Amino acid sequence: MKGEKMVFRKSLLKLAVFALGACVAFSNANAA
């Protein structure tokens, strides 16, 4: 159970980082 929670948190963090990167790229494209 503990291992599953860790994997879930890791994938959630990866998703958050990906979303943040996409947001930055989108705003950069808008500014350019």
N, C-alpha and C positions, 0 to 999 in steps of 0.2 A: 504493500500500500504506500509506504513512504517513497519507494523508488518511482512509482507511478506519478506521484505528486510532483517529484523533482523533474521528471520528463515533461510533464504538463506545463510546469512553470518555465522550463527552458524553451519549449516551443512557443509559449505565450510571449516570452521576452524576444524571441527571434521575430515573431509576427509584429511586435511593437516597434522594433528597430526597423523592419522593412517598411512599415507604414510611415514612420518618421522620415525615412530616406525618400520615400515617394512624395511625401508632403513637401520636403525641401526642394526636390527636383522640380515639382510642379510650380512652386512659387518662384523658383529661379527661371523657369521657362516663361512664366508670366511677366517677370520683371524685364527679361531680355527683349 
